Amino acid sequence: MRTNELKSDIDFPAEVIMKFKLFWSDFKDTPLRGRNAILRGICPQIFGLFTVKLAVALTLIGGVQHVDASGTKVRGESHLLLVGDPG
């Protein structure tokens, strides 16, 4: 069983929370379309490359550190090695 020992110290304004809920209410039945809408907003001048954009987004967002049943802390941050043709 995982227990999350870390809590967020960030207080989001009510307006931001409402925009978040409104955005996801539009994609309630199709969450992957919501994800794709967010990915289209990441570097929109580059067409496609959804897999690369998803990897970058997940790395930027990060994860949540958790402690497993044995008391071992598991790091929540992911790492990204992006290799390809620069031009």
PyMOL Python script that loads the backbone (N, CA, C, O; Angstrom):
from pymol import cmd

cmd.read_pdbstr("""\
ATOM      1  N   MET A   1       0.841  -1.187   0.000  1.00  0.00           N
ATOM      2  CA  MET A   1       0.000   0.000   0.000  1.00  0.00           C
ATOM      3  C   MET A   1       0.879   1.240   0.000  1.00  0.00           C
ATOM      4  O   MET A   1       1.829   1.339   0.777  1.00  0.00           O
ATOM      5  N   ARG A   2       0.564   2.169  -0.859  1.00  0.00           N
ATOM      6  CA  ARG A   2       1.340   3.403  -0.953  1.00  0.00           C
ATOM      7  C   ARG A   2       0.713   4.470  -0.080  1.00  0.00           C
ATOM      8  O   ARG A   2      -0.508   4.616  -0.023  1.00  0.00           O
ATOM      9  N   THR A   3       1.565   5.206   0.593  1.00  0.00           N
ATOM     10  CA  THR A   3       1.083   6.351   1.358  1.00  0.00           C
ATOM     11  C   THR A   3       1.846   7.573   0.882  1.00  0.00           C
ATOM     12  O   THR A   3       3.071   7.539   0.764  1.00  0.00           O
ATOM     13  N   ASN A   4       1.150   8.616   0.617  1.00  0.00           N
ATOM     14  CA  ASN A   4       1.763   9.834   0.128  1.00  0.00           C
ATOM     15  C   ASN A   4       2.043  10.750   1.307  1.00  0.00           C
ATOM     16  O   ASN A   4       1.124  11.235   1.968  1.00  0.00           O
ATOM     17  N   GLU A   5       3.316  10.979   1.561  1.00  0.00           N
ATOM     18  CA  GLU A   5       3.713  11.801   2.696  1.00  0.00           C
ATOM     19  C   GLU A   5       3.843  13.278   2.337  1.00  0.00           C
ATOM     20  O   GLU A   5       3.890  14.131   3.224  1.00  0.00           O
ATOM     21  N   LEU A   6       3.901  13.584   1.044  1.00  0.00           N
ATOM     22  CA  LEU A   6       4.102  14.967   0.626  1.00  0.00           C
ATOM     23  C   LEU A   6       2.774  15.630   0.325  1.00  0.00           C
ATOM     24  O   LEU A   6       1.895  15.031  -0.294  1.00  0.00           O
ATOM     25  N   LYS A   7       2.635  16.842   0.755  1.00  0.00           N
ATOM     26  CA  LYS A   7       1.438  17.631   0.476  1.00  0.00           C
ATOM     27  C   LYS A   7       1.864  18.889  -0.262  1.00  0.00           C
ATOM     28  O   LYS A   7       2.965  19.398  -0.054  1.00  0.00           O
ATOM     29  N   SER A   8       1.007  19.377  -1.106  1.00  0.00           N
ATOM     30  CA  SER A   8       1.312  20.576  -1.866  1.00  0.00           C
ATOM     31  C   SER A   8       1.106  21.812  -0.997  1.00  0.00           C
ATOM     32  O   SER A   8       0.129  21.919  -0.256  1.00  0.00           O
ATOM     33  N   ASP A   9       2.049  22.739  -1.108  1.00  0.00           N
ATOM     34  CA  ASP A   9       1.929  24.007  -0.395  1.00  0.00           C
ATOM     35  C   ASP A   9       1.417  25.109  -1.319  1.00  0.00           C
ATOM     36  O   ASP A   9       1.453  26.288  -0.966  1.00  0.00           O
ATOM     37  N   ILE A  10       0.949  24.728  -2.481  1.00  0.00           N
ATOM     38  CA  ILE A  10       0.485  25.696  -3.463  1.00  0.00           C
ATOM     39  C   ILE A  10      -1.014  25.919  -3.286  1.00  0.00           C
ATOM     40  O   ILE A  10      -1.799  24.971  -3.249  1.00  0.00           O
ATOM     41  N   ASP A  11      -1.387  27.171  -3.179  1.00  0.00           N
ATOM     42  CA  ASP A  11      -2.803  27.525  -3.112  1.00  0.00           C
ATOM     43  C   ASP A  11      -3.206  28.094  -4.466  1.00  0.00           C
ATOM     44  O   ASP A  11      -2.738  29.159  -4.866  1.00  0.00           O
ATOM     45  N   PHE A  12      -4.073  27.380  -5.162  1.00  0.00           N
ATOM     46  CA  PHE A  12      -4.530  27.832  -6.461  1.00  0.00           C
ATOM     47  C   PHE A  12      -5.736  28.740  -6.284  1.00  0.00           C
ATOM     48  O   PHE A  12      -6.618  28.446  -5.478  1.00  0.00           O
ATOM     49  N   PRO A  13      -5.785  29.841  -7.028  1.00  0.00           N
ATOM     50  CA  PRO A  13      -6.961  30.710  -6.964  1.00  0.00           C
ATOM     51  C   PRO A  13      -8.208  29.952  -7.447  1.00  0.00           C
ATOM     52  O   PRO A  13      -8.116  29.053  -8.283  1.00  0.00           O
ATOM     53  N   ALA A  14      -9.332  30.318  -6.924  1.00  0.00           N
ATOM     54  CA  ALA A  14     -10.597  29.671  -7.276  1.00  0.00           C
ATOM     55  C   ALA A  14     -10.859  29.756  -8.777  1.00  0.00           C
ATOM     56  O   ALA A  14     -11.425  28.828  -9.356  1.00  0.00           O
ATOM     57  N   GLU A  15     -10.454  30.856  -9.417  1.00  0.00           N
ATOM     58  CA  GLU A  15     -10.654  31.025 -10.857  1.00  0.00           C
ATOM     59  C   GLU A  15      -9.889  29.964 -11.654  1.00  0.00           C
ATOM     60  O   GLU A  15     -10.406  29.435 -12.638  1.00  0.00           O
ATOM     61  N   VAL A  16      -8.663  29.654 -11.232  1.00  0.00           N
ATOM     62  CA  VAL A  16      -7.857  28.642 -11.916  1.00  0.00           C
ATOM     63  C   VAL A  16      -8.493  27.267 -11.743  1.00  0.00           C
ATOM     64  O   VAL A  16      -8.535  26.478 -12.687  1.00  0.00           O
ATOM     65  N   ILE A  17      -8.978  26.981 -10.561  1.00  0.00           N
ATOM     66  CA  ILE A  17      -9.623  25.691 -10.302  1.00  0.00           C
ATOM     67  C   ILE A  17     -10.882  25.546 -11.153  1.00  0.00           C
ATOM     68  O   ILE A  17     -11.155  24.472 -11.690  1.00  0.00           O
ATOM     69  N   MET A  18     -11.636  26.616 -11.271  1.00  0.00           N
ATOM     70  CA  MET A  18     -12.854  26.565 -12.090  1.00  0.00           C
ATOM     71  C   MET A  18     -12.522  26.344 -13.567  1.00  0.00           C
ATOM     72  O   MET A  18     -13.206  25.577 -14.245  1.00  0.00           O
ATOM     73  N   LYS A  19     -11.473  27.014 -14.071  1.00  0.00           N
ATOM     74  CA  LYS A  19     -11.066  26.818 -15.463  1.00  0.00           C
ATOM     75  C   LYS A  19     -10.623  25.380 -15.697  1.00  0.00           C
ATOM     76  O   LYS A  19     -10.927  24.789 -16.734  1.00  0.00           O
ATOM     77  N   PHE A  20      -9.904  24.822 -14.732  1.00  0.00           N
ATOM     78  CA  PHE A  20      -9.459  23.426 -14.815  1.00  0.00           C
ATOM     79  C   PHE A  20     -10.664  22.490 -14.884  1.00  0.00           C
ATOM     80  O   PHE A  20     -10.717  21.602 -15.735  1.00  0.00           O
ATOM     81  N   LYS A  21     -11.622  22.688 -13.997  1.00  0.00           N
ATOM     82  CA  LYS A  21     -12.818  21.836 -13.975  1.00  0.00           C
ATOM     83  C   LYS A  21     -13.637  22.002 -15.244  1.00  0.00           C
ATOM     84  O   LYS A  21     -14.156  21.022 -15.778  1.00  0.00           O
ATOM     85  N   LEU A  22     -13.759  23.235 -15.735  1.00  0.00           N
ATOM     86  CA  LEU A  22     -14.509  23.491 -16.956  1.00  0.00           C
ATOM     87  C   LEU A  22     -13.846  22.810 -18.152  1.00  0.00           C
ATOM     88  O   LEU A  22     -14.519  22.193 -18.977  1.00  0.00           O
ATOM     89  N   PHE A  23     -12.522  22.928 -18.235  1.00  0.00           N
ATOM     90  CA  PHE A  23     -11.789  22.283 -19.332  1.00  0.00           C
ATOM     91  C   PHE A  23     -12.055  20.788 -19.336  1.00  0.00           C
ATOM     92  O   PHE A  23     -12.418  20.226 -20.370  1.00  0.00           O
ATOM     93  N   TRP A  24     -11.879  20.129 -18.180  1.00  0.00           N
ATOM     94  CA  TRP A  24     -12.031  18.679 -18.136  1.00  0.00           C
ATOM     95  C   TRP A  24     -13.484  18.237 -18.201  1.00  0.00           C
ATOM     96  O   TRP A  24     -13.755  17.092 -18.561  1.00  0.00           O
ATOM     97  N   SER A  25     -14.432  19.113 -17.863  1.00  0.00           N
ATOM     98  CA  SER A  25     -15.837  18.731 -18.022  1.00  0.00           C
ATOM     99  C   SER A  25     -16.197  18.600 -19.504  1.00  0.00           C
ATOM    100  O   SER A  25     -17.077  17.819 -19.865  1.00  0.00           O
ATOM    101  N   ASP A  26     -15.518  19.365 -20.355  1.00  0.00           N
ATOM    102  CA  ASP A  26     -15.740  19.248 -21.802  1.00  0.00           C
ATOM    103  C   ASP A  26     -15.259  17.907 -22.341  1.00  0.00           C
ATOM    104  O   ASP A  26     -15.747  17.432 -23.367  1.00  0.00           O
ATOM    105  N   PHE A  27     -14.293  17.293 -21.643  1.00  0.00           N
ATOM    106  CA  PHE A  27     -13.700  16.037 -22.096  1.00  0.00           C
ATOM    107  C   PHE A  27     -13.983  14.897 -21.119  1.00  0.00           C
ATOM    108  O   PHE A  27     -13.210  13.944 -21.018  1.00  0.00           O
ATOM    109  N   LYS A  28     -15.095  15.009 -20.407  1.00  0.00           N
ATOM    110  CA  LYS A  28     -15.428  14.027 -19.374  1.00  0.00           C
ATOM    111  C   LYS A  28     -15.469  12.601 -19.932  1.00  0.00           C
ATOM    112  O   LYS A  28     -14.976  11.667 -19.299  1.00  0.00           O
ATOM    113  N   ASP A  29     -16.053  12.443 -21.107  1.00  0.00           N
ATOM    114  CA  ASP A  29     -16.193  11.112 -21.697  1.00  0.00           C
ATOM    115  C   ASP A  29     -15.030  10.721 -22.602  1.00  0.00           C
ATOM    116  O   ASP A  29     -14.895   9.557 -22.979  1.00  0.00           O
ATOM    117  N   THR A  30     -14.192  11.693 -22.949  1.00  0.00           N
ATOM    118  CA  THR A  30     -13.059  11.424 -23.845  1.00  0.00           C
ATOM    119  C   THR A  30     -11.796  12.109 -23.308  1.00  0.00           C
ATOM    120  O   THR A  30     -11.348  13.102 -23.882  1.00  0.00           O
ATOM    121  N   PRO A  31     -11.222  11.598 -22.224  1.00  0.00           N
ATOM    122  CA  PRO A  31     -10.066  12.263 -21.626  1.00  0.00           C
ATOM    123  C   PRO A  31      -8.833  12.312 -22.526  1.00  0.00           C
ATOM    124  O   PRO A  31      -8.005  13.212 -22.383  1.00  0.00           O
ATOM    125  N   LEU A  32      -8.698  11.365 -23.447  1.00  0.00           N
ATOM    126  CA  LEU A  32      -7.538  11.410 -24.340  1.00  0.00           C
ATOM    127  C   LEU A  32      -7.621  12.593 -25.296  1.00  0.00           C
ATOM    128  O   LEU A  32      -6.593  13.128 -25.711  1.00  0.00           O
ATOM    129  N   ARG A  33      -8.836  13.004 -25.650  1.00  0.00           N
ATOM    130  CA  ARG A  33      -8.979  14.214 -26.465  1.00  0.00           C
ATOM    131  C   ARG A  33      -8.561  15.451 -25.664  1.00  0.00           C
ATOM    132  O   ARG A  33      -7.983  16.384 -26.221  1.00  0.00           O
ATOM    133  N   GLY A  34      -8.849  15.461 -24.374  1.00  0.00           N
ATOM    134  CA  GLY A  34      -8.386  16.553 -23.513  1.00  0.00           C
ATOM    135  C   GLY A  34      -6.876  16.589 -23.434  1.00  0.00           C
ATOM    136  O   GLY A  34      -6.259  17.651 -23.504  1.00  0.00           O
ATOM    137  N   ARG A  35      -6.281  15.394 -23.286  1.00  0.00           N
ATOM    138  CA  ARG A  35      -4.814  15.308 -23.267  1.00  0.00           C
ATOM    139  C   ARG A  35      -4.245  15.830 -24.567  1.00  0.00           C
ATOM    140  O   ARG A  35      -3.266  16.576 -24.558  1.00  0.00           O
ATOM    141  N   ASN A  36      -4.850  15.447 -25.700  1.00  0.00           N
ATOM    142  CA  ASN A  36      -4.352  15.894 -27.001  1.00  0.00           C
ATOM    143  C   ASN A  36      -4.503  17.403 -27.175  1.00  0.00           C
ATOM    144  O   ASN A  36      -3.666  18.040 -27.815  1.00  0.00           O
ATOM    145  N   ALA A  37      -5.561  17.977 -26.610  1.00  0.00           N
ATOM    146  CA  ALA A  37      -5.728  19.432 -26.671  1.00  0.00           C
ATOM    147  C   ALA A  37      -4.596  20.132 -25.927  1.00  0.00           C
ATOM    148  O   ALA A  37      -4.090  21.159 -26.378  1.00  0.00           O
ATOM    149  N   ILE A  38      -4.208  19.578 -24.799  1.00  0.00           N
ATOM    150  CA  ILE A  38      -3.087  20.149 -24.040  1.00  0.00           C
ATOM    151  C   ILE A  38      -1.796  19.992 -24.822  1.00  0.00           C
ATOM    152  O   ILE A  38      -0.998  20.926 -24.898  1.00  0.00           O
ATOM    153  N   LEU A  39      -1.581  18.813 -25.406  1.00  0.00           N
ATOM    154  CA  LEU A  39      -0.351  18.571 -26.165  1.00  0.00           C
ATOM    155  C   LEU A  39      -0.251  19.463 -27.395  1.00  0.00           C
ATOM    156  O   LEU A  39       0.847  19.867 -27.777  1.00  0.00           O
ATOM    157  N   ARG A  40      -1.386  19.776 -28.021  1.00  0.00           N
ATOM    158  CA  ARG A  40      -1.355  20.696 -29.169  1.00  0.00           C
ATOM    159  C   ARG A  40      -0.873  22.083 -28.740  1.00  0.00           C
ATOM    160  O   ARG A  40      -0.328  22.824 -29.558  1.00  0.00           O
ATOM    161  N   GLY A  41      -1.066  22.440 -27.478  1.00  0.00           N
ATOM    162  CA  GLY A  41      -0.630  23.738 -26.978  1.00  0.00           C
ATOM    163  C   GLY A  41       0.850  23.797 -26.644  1.00  0.00           C
ATOM    164  O   GLY A  41       1.406  24.878 -26.453  1.00  0.00           O
ATOM    165  N   ILE A  42       1.487  22.634 -26.574  1.00  0.00           N
ATOM    166  CA  ILE A  42       2.931  22.597 -26.306  1.00  0.00           C
ATOM    167  C   ILE A  42       3.657  22.730 -27.637  1.00  0.00           C
ATOM    168  O   ILE A  42       3.561  21.854 -28.496  1.00  0.00           O
ATOM    169  N   CYS A  43       4.376  23.822 -27.802  1.00  0.00           N
ATOM    170  CA  CYS A  43       5.132  24.105 -29.025  1.00  0.00           C
ATOM    171  C   CYS A  43       4.243  23.898 -30.263  1.00  0.00           C
ATOM    172  O   CYS A  43       4.511  23.014 -31.076  1.00  0.00           O
ATOM    173  N   PRO A  44       3.193  24.706 -30.403  1.00  0.00           N
ATOM    174  CA  PRO A  44       2.216  24.482 -31.481  1.00  0.00           C
ATOM    175  C   PRO A  44       2.788  24.621 -32.885  1.00  0.00           C
ATOM    176  O   PRO A  44       2.182  24.129 -33.837  1.00  0.00           O
ATOM    177  N   GLN A  45       3.936  25.278 -33.043  1.00  0.00           N
ATOM    178  CA  GLN A  45       4.503  25.423 -34.382  1.00  0.00           C
ATOM    179  C   GLN A  45       5.094  24.117 -34.903  1.00  0.00           C
ATOM    180  O   GLN A  45       5.400  24.010 -36.090  1.00  0.00           O
ATOM    181  N   ILE A  46       5.259  23.119 -34.027  1.00  0.00           N
ATOM    182  CA  ILE A  46       5.715  21.797 -34.454  1.00  0.00           C
ATOM    183  C   ILE A  46       4.493  20.905 -34.583  1.00  0.00           C
ATOM    184  O   ILE A  46       3.813  20.623 -33.596  1.00  0.00           O
ATOM    185  N   PHE A  47       4.217  20.461 -35.806  1.00  0.00           N
ATOM    186  CA  PHE A  47       3.037  19.639 -36.067  1.00  0.00           C
ATOM    187  C   PHE A  47       3.306  18.190 -35.700  1.00  0.00           C
ATOM    188  O   PHE A  47       4.368  17.648 -36.008  1.00  0.00           O
ATOM    189  N   GLY A  48       2.346  17.571 -35.047  1.00  0.00           N
ATOM    190  CA  GLY A  48       2.476  16.150 -34.702  1.00  0.00           C
ATOM    191  C   GLY A  48       3.427  15.933 -33.546  1.00  0.00           C
ATOM    192  O   GLY A  48       3.452  16.712 -32.593  1.00  0.00           O
ATOM    193  N   LEU A  49       4.212  14.863 -33.634  1.00  0.00           N
ATOM    194  CA  LEU A  49       5.170  14.480 -32.588  1.00  0.00           C
ATOM    195  C   LEU A  49       4.509  14.389 -31.215  1.00  0.00           C
ATOM    196  O   LEU A  49       5.097  14.791 -30.211  1.00  0.00           O
ATOM    197  N   PHE A  50       3.278  13.857 -31.172  1.00  0.00           N
ATOM    198  CA  PHE A  50       2.552  13.770 -29.910  1.00  0.00           C
ATOM    199  C   PHE A  50       3.300  12.949 -28.867  1.00  0.00           C
ATOM    200  O   PHE A  50       3.252  13.264 -27.678  1.00  0.00           O
ATOM    201  N   THR A  51       3.992  11.896 -29.308  1.00  0.00           N
ATOM    202  CA  THR A  51       4.721  11.067 -28.349  1.00  0.00           C
ATOM    203  C   THR A  51       5.832  11.873 -27.686  1.00  0.00           C
ATOM    204  O   THR A  51       6.033  11.781 -26.475  1.00  0.00           O
ATOM    205  N   VAL A  52       6.549  12.659 -28.479  1.00  0.00           N
ATOM    206  CA  VAL A  52       7.627  13.488 -27.936  1.00  0.00           C
ATOM    207  C   VAL A  52       7.051  14.565 -27.019  1.00  0.00           C
ATOM    208  O   VAL A  52       7.581  14.813 -25.936  1.00  0.00           O
ATOM    209  N   LYS A  53       5.969  15.198 -27.454  1.00  0.00           N
ATOM    210  CA  LYS A  53       5.337  16.238 -26.638  1.00  0.00           C
ATOM    211  C   LYS A  53       4.796  15.653 -25.326  1.00  0.00           C
ATOM    212  O   LYS A  53       4.871  16.299 -24.281  1.00  0.00           O
ATOM    213  N   LEU A  54       4.256  14.442 -25.382  1.00  0.00           N
ATOM    214  CA  LEU A  54       3.761  13.788 -24.173  1.00  0.00           C
ATOM    215  C   LEU A  54       4.913  13.503 -23.217  1.00  0.00           C
ATOM    216  O   LEU A  54       4.778  13.713 -22.012  1.00  0.00           O
ATOM    217  N   ALA A  55       6.035  13.031 -23.734  1.00  0.00           N
ATOM    218  CA  ALA A  55       7.204  12.757 -22.890  1.00  0.00           C
ATOM    219  C   ALA A  55       7.706  14.037 -22.228  1.00  0.00           C
ATOM    220  O   ALA A  55       8.028  14.039 -21.040  1.00  0.00           O
ATOM    221  N   VAL A  56       7.772  15.118 -22.989  1.00  0.00           N
ATOM    222  CA  VAL A  56       8.217  16.395 -22.427  1.00  0.00           C
ATOM    223  C   VAL A  56       7.233  16.891 -21.372  1.00  0.00           C
ATOM    224  O   VAL A  56       7.643  17.354 -20.308  1.00  0.00           O
ATOM    225  N   ALA A  57       5.944  16.797 -21.662  1.00  0.00           N
ATOM    226  CA  ALA A  57       4.919  17.264 -20.715  1.00  0.00           C
ATOM    227  C   ALA A  57       4.990  16.472 -19.409  1.00  0.00           C
ATOM    228  O   ALA A  57       4.943  17.058 -18.327  1.00  0.00           O
ATOM    229  N   LEU A  58       5.101  15.159 -19.503  1.00  0.00           N
ATOM    230  CA  LEU A  58       5.158  14.342 -18.292  1.00  0.00           C
ATOM    231  C   LEU A  58       6.418  14.623 -17.485  1.00  0.00           C
ATOM    232  O   LEU A  58       6.394  14.585 -16.255  1.00  0.00           O
ATOM    233  N   THR A  59       7.519  14.905 -18.177  1.00  0.00           N
ATOM    234  CA  THR A  59       8.752  15.241 -17.469  1.00  0.00           C
ATOM    235  C   THR A  59       8.620  16.587 -16.770  1.00  0.00           C
ATOM    236  O   THR A  59       9.074  16.744 -15.636  1.00  0.00           O
ATOM    237  N   LEU A  60       7.994  17.569 -17.443  1.00  0.00           N
ATOM    238  CA  LEU A  60       7.818  18.887 -16.834  1.00  0.00           C
ATOM    239  C   LEU A  60       6.870  18.835 -15.638  1.00  0.00           C
ATOM    240  O   LEU A  60       7.103  19.484 -14.618  1.00  0.00           O
ATOM    241  N   ILE A  61       5.812  18.064 -15.778  1.00  0.00           N
ATOM    242  CA  ILE A  61       4.838  17.967 -14.694  1.00  0.00           C
ATOM    243  C   ILE A  61       5.425  17.226 -13.501  1.00  0.00           C
ATOM    244  O   ILE A  61       5.189  17.596 -12.351  1.00  0.00           O
ATOM    245  N   GLY A  62       6.183  16.190 -13.781  1.00  0.00           N
ATOM    246  CA  GLY A  62       6.796  15.413 -12.700  1.00  0.00           C
ATOM    247  C   GLY A  62       5.810  14.453 -12.078  1.00  0.00           C
ATOM    248  O   GLY A  62       4.687  14.286 -12.554  1.00  0.00           O
ATOM    249  N   GLY A  63       6.241  13.843 -11.034  1.00  0.00           N
ATOM    250  CA  GLY A  63       5.416  12.865 -10.348  1.00  0.00           C
ATOM    251  C   GLY A  63       5.321  13.191  -8.878  1.00  0.00           C
ATOM    252  O   GLY A  63       5.728  14.267  -8.440  1.00  0.00           O
ATOM    253  N   VAL A  64       4.790  12.270  -8.128  1.00  0.00           N
ATOM    254  CA  VAL A  64       4.627  12.452  -6.694  1.00  0.00           C
ATOM    255  C   VAL A  64       5.462  11.410  -5.981  1.00  0.00           C
ATOM    256  O   VAL A  64       5.327  10.212  -6.229  1.00  0.00           O
ATOM    257  N   GLN A  65       6.320  11.871  -5.099  1.00  0.00           N
ATOM    258  CA  GLN A  65       7.113  10.937  -4.312  1.00  0.00           C
ATOM    259  C   GLN A  65       6.182  10.182  -3.372  1.00  0.00           C
ATOM    260  O   GLN A  65       5.244  10.758  -2.821  1.00  0.00           O
ATOM    261  N   HIS A  66       6.443   8.903  -3.195  1.00  0.00           N
ATOM    262  CA  HIS A  66       5.618   8.139  -2.269  1.00  0.00           C
ATOM    263  C   HIS A  66       6.498   7.182  -1.470  1.00  0.00           C
ATOM    264  O   HIS A  66       7.643   6.916  -1.835  1.00  0.00           O
ATOM    265  N   VAL A  67       5.952   6.684  -0.400  1.00  0.00           N
ATOM    266  CA  VAL A  67       6.652   5.746   0.471  1.00  0.00           C
ATOM    267  C   VAL A  67       5.910   4.418   0.392  1.00  0.00           C
ATOM    268  O   VAL A  67       4.701   4.356   0.616  1.00  0.00           O
ATOM    269  N   ASP A  68       6.655   3.343   0.068  1.00  0.00           N
ATOM    270  CA  ASP A  68       5.978   2.047  -0.033  1.00  0.00           C
ATOM    271  C   ASP A  68       5.825   1.413   1.351  1.00  0.00           C
ATOM    272  O   ASP A  68       6.215   2.002   2.359  1.00  0.00           O
ATOM    273  N   ALA A  69       5.262   0.226   1.386  1.00  0.00           N
ATOM    274  CA  ALA A  69       4.933  -0.435   2.660  1.00  0.00           C
ATOM    275  C   ALA A  69       6.159  -0.700   3.524  1.00  0.00           C
ATOM    276  O   ALA A  69       6.054  -0.745   4.750  1.00  0.00           O
ATOM    277  N   SER A  70       7.325  -0.876   2.896  1.00  0.00           N
ATOM    278  CA  SER A  70       8.536  -1.153   3.673  1.00  0.00           C
ATOM    279  C   SER A  70       9.206   0.122   4.178  1.00  0.00           C
ATOM    280  O   SER A  70      10.203   0.054   4.897  1.00  0.00           O
ATOM    281  N   GLY A  71       8.666   1.284   3.808  1.00  0.00           N
ATOM    282  CA  GLY A  71       9.231   2.554   4.257  1.00  0.00           C
ATOM    283  C   GLY A  71      10.222   3.159   3.275  1.00  0.00           C
ATOM    284  O   GLY A  71      10.832   4.188   3.564  1.00  0.00           O
ATOM    285  N   THR A  72      10.388   2.529   2.120  1.00  0.00           N
ATOM    286  CA  THR A  72      11.321   3.029   1.116  1.00  0.00           C
ATOM    287  C   THR A  72      10.688   4.185   0.351  1.00  0.00           C
ATOM    288  O   THR A  72       9.562   4.080  -0.136  1.00  0.00           O
ATOM    289  N   LYS A  73      11.423   5.284   0.253  1.00  0.00           N
ATOM    290  CA  LYS A  73      10.939   6.433  -0.511  1.00  0.00           C
ATOM    291  C   LYS A  73      11.211   6.192  -1.985  1.00  0.00           C
ATOM    292  O   LYS A  73      12.321   5.827  -2.370  1.00  0.00           O
ATOM    293  N   VAL A  74      10.198   6.396  -2.800  1.00  0.00           N
ATOM    294  CA  VAL A  74      10.314   6.220  -4.241  1.00  0.00           C
ATOM    295  C   VAL A  74      10.187   7.590  -4.888  1.00  0.00           C
ATOM    296  O   VAL A  74       9.195   8.297  -4.708  1.00  0.00           O
ATOM    297  N   ARG A  75      11.221   7.948  -5.649  1.00  0.00           N
ATOM    298  CA  ARG A  75      11.251   9.257  -6.301  1.00  0.00           C
ATOM    299  C   ARG A  75      10.153   9.335  -7.349  1.00  0.00           C
ATOM    300  O   ARG A  75       9.927   8.370  -8.080  1.00  0.00           O
ATOM    301  N   GLY A  76       9.481  10.446  -7.430  1.00  0.00           N
ATOM    302  CA  GLY A  76       8.387  10.603  -8.368  1.00  0.00           C
ATOM    303  C   GLY A  76       8.776  11.284  -9.662  1.00  0.00           C
ATOM    304  O   GLY A  76       8.007  11.255 -10.623  1.00  0.00           O
ATOM    305  N   GLU A  77       9.949  11.899  -9.716  1.00  0.00           N
ATOM    306  CA  GLU A  77      10.354  12.613 -10.916  1.00  0.00           C
ATOM    307  C   GLU A  77      10.827  11.630 -11.981  1.00  0.00           C
ATOM    308  O   GLU A  77      11.528  10.663 -11.683  1.00  0.00           O
ATOM    309  N   SER A  78      10.442  11.885 -13.202  1.00  0.00           N
ATOM    310  CA  SER A  78      10.928  11.065 -14.295  1.00  0.00           C
ATOM    311  C   SER A  78      12.071  11.801 -14.980  1.00  0.00           C
ATOM    312  O   SER A  78      12.249  13.005 -14.800  1.00  0.00           O
ATOM    313  N   HIS A  79      12.827  11.074 -15.752  1.00  0.00           N
ATOM    314  CA  HIS A  79      13.941  11.649 -16.511  1.00  0.00           C
ATOM    315  C   HIS A  79      13.656  11.460 -17.990  1.00  0.00           C
ATOM    316  O   HIS A  79      12.926  10.551 -18.384  1.00  0.00           O
ATOM    317  N   LEU A  80      14.240  12.329 -18.802  1.00  0.00           N
ATOM    318  CA  LEU A  80      13.996  12.272 -20.237  1.00  0.00           C
ATOM    319  C   LEU A  80      15.298  12.444 -20.965  1.00  0.00           C
ATOM    320  O   LEU A  80      16.028  13.409 -20.735  1.00  0.00           O
ATOM    321  N   LEU A  81      15.592  11.509 -21.845  1.00  0.00           N
ATOM    322  CA  LEU A  81      16.715  11.628 -22.774  1.00  0.00           C
ATOM    323  C   LEU A  81      16.103  11.702 -24.158  1.00  0.00           C
ATOM    324  O   LEU A  81      15.547  10.724 -24.657  1.00  0.00           O
ATOM    325  N   LEU A  82      16.208  12.860 -24.771  1.00  0.00           N
ATOM    326  CA  LEU A  82      15.606  13.074 -26.081  1.00  0.00           C
ATOM    327  C   LEU A  82      16.740  13.128 -27.106  1.00  0.00           C
ATOM    328  O   LEU A  82      17.575  14.031 -27.069  1.00  0.00           O
ATOM    329  N   VAL A  83      16.761  12.170 -28.007  1.00  0.00           N
ATOM    330  CA  VAL A  83      17.826  12.064 -29.001  1.00  0.00           C
ATOM    331  C   VAL A  83      17.194  12.139 -30.383  1.00  0.00           C
ATOM    332  O   VAL A  83      16.167  11.512 -30.645  1.00  0.00           O
ATOM    333  N   GLY A  84      17.807  12.897 -31.246  1.00  0.00           N
ATOM    334  CA  GLY A  84      17.271  12.973 -32.598  1.00  0.00           C
ATOM    335  C   GLY A  84      18.056  13.950 -33.442  1.00  0.00           C
ATOM    336  O   GLY A  84      19.037  14.539 -32.989  1.00  0.00           O
ATOM    337  N   ASP A  85      17.620  14.112 -34.652  1.00  0.00           N
ATOM    338  CA  ASP A  85      18.254  15.013 -35.603  1.00  0.00           C
ATOM    339  C   ASP A  85      17.933  16.455 -35.191  1.00  0.00           C
ATOM    340  O   ASP A  85      16.761  16.813 -35.080  1.00  0.00           O
ATOM    341  N   PRO A  86      18.959  17.290 -34.961  1.00  0.00           N
ATOM    342  CA  PRO A  86      18.707  18.654 -34.494  1.00  0.00           C
ATOM    343  C   PRO A  86      18.136  19.581 -35.555  1.00  0.00           C
ATOM    344  O   PRO A  86      17.723  20.691 -35.219  1.00  0.00           O
ATOM    345  N   GLY A  87      18.094  19.194 -36.770  1.00  0.00           N
ATOM    346  CA  GLY A  87      17.596  20.137 -37.735  1.00  0.00           C
ATOM    347  C   GLY A  87      17.000  19.497 -38.897  1.00  0.00           C
ATOM    348  O   GLY A  87      16.530  20.182 -39.806  1.00  0.00           O
TER     349      GLY A  87
END
""", "prot")
cmd.dss("prot")
cmd.show_as("cartoon", "prot")
cmd.util.cbc("prot")
cmd.orient("prot")
